[in-house]
Amino acid sequence: MSTAGKEKLITDVKVVLTDAEDLLKQAAASTGDRAIELRESALASLKRAKEKLVDVQDSVMERSKQAARVTDDFVHESPWRAIGIAAAVGFLAGLVVNSGRR
């Protein structure tokens, strides 16, 4: 998911949650059929937000699994390169941590 897509999703979810919150506040101040209608609208808004988040979660999980498969394939095809890369990353992390102590 692109950065613009993530930002749009976050904005959409915030809007839905704000709408649901407003509807619940109105429902608390209302009585009878109007209160029931407002609560149902709020629940529908929350359900839509949950569905969007589940869709994003599924997308992220699929991409994570794909990245893990690619990494696994790389390590099996080039074990020594993988060890060298891991050693270099470890060395650089050590430099960063050590420079932070000074």
C-alpha positions in Angstrom: 0.0 0.0 0.0 1.4 3.4 -1.0 1.9 6.2 1.4 -0.9 8.2 -0.1 -3.2 5.1 0.2 -2.2 4.7 3.9 -2.9 8.4 4.6 -6.3 8.2 2.9 -7.2 5.1 4.9 -6.2 6.7 8.1 -8.2 9.8 7.2 -11.2 7.7 6.2 -11.1 5.7 9.4 -10.8 8.9 11.5 -13.8 10.4 9.7 -15.9 7.3 10.3 -14.9 7.1 13.9 -15.7 10.8 14.4 -19.1 10.4 12.7 -19.8 7.4 14.9 -18.8 9.3 18.0 -21.1 12.2 17.1 -24.0 9.8 16.4 -23.5 8.1 19.8 -23.5 11.5 21.5 -26.7 12.5 19.7 -28.2 9.1 20.6 -27.4 9.7 24.3 -29.3 13.0 24.2 -32.2 11.5 22.2 -35.0 9.2 23.2 -37.3 6.7 21.5 -37.0 5.8 17.8 -34.6 8.6 17.1 -32.1 7.3 19.7 -32.4 3.8 18.2 -31.9 5.1 14.7 -28.8 7.1 15.8 -27.3 4.1 17.6 -27.8 1.9 14.5 -26.1 4.5 12.3 -23.2 4.6 14.7 -22.9 0.8 14.7 -23.0 0.8 10.9 -20.2 3.4 10.8 -18.1 1.4 13.2 -18.7 -1.8 11.2 -17.5 0.0 8.0 -14.3 1.2 9.8 -13.7 -2.3 11.1 -14.1 -3.8 7.6 -11.6 -1.3 6.2 -9.1 -2.1 8.9 -9.5 -5.9 8.3 -8.9 -5.4 4.6 -5.7 -3.5 5.3 -4.6 -6.1 7.9 -5.1 -8.8 5.3 -3.1 -6.8 2.7 -0.3 -6.2 5.1 -0.2 -9.9 6.2 0.0 -11.0 2.6 2.8 -8.6 1.8 4.7 -9.7 4.9 4.4 -13.4 3.9 5.6 -12.5 0.5 8.6 -10.7 1.9 9.4 -13.6 4.2 9.2 -16.0 1.2 11.6 -13.8 -0.9 14.0 -13.5 2.1 13.9 -17.3 2.7 14.6 -17.9 -1.0 17.5 -15.5 -1.0 19.0 -17.1 2.1 18.8 -20.5 0.6 20.2 -19.5 -2.7 23.0 -17.3 -1.3 23.8 -18.3 2.3 27.2 -16.7 2.4 25.9 -13.4 1.0 23.1 -13.5 3.6 25.7 -14.0 6.3 27.8 -11.2 5.0 24.9 -8.8 4.8 23.8 -9.8 8.4 27.3 -9.2 9.6 27.5 -5.8 8.0 24.1 -4.8 9.4 25.3 -6.0 12.9 28.5 -4.1 12.6 26.7 -0.9 11.6 24.2 -1.3 14.4 27.2 -1.7 16.8 28.7 1.5 15.5 25.5 3.4 15.9 25.0 2.1 19.5 28.6 2.7 20.4 28.5 6.3 19.0 25.4 7.0 21.0 27.2 6.1 24.3 29.9 8.8 23.7 
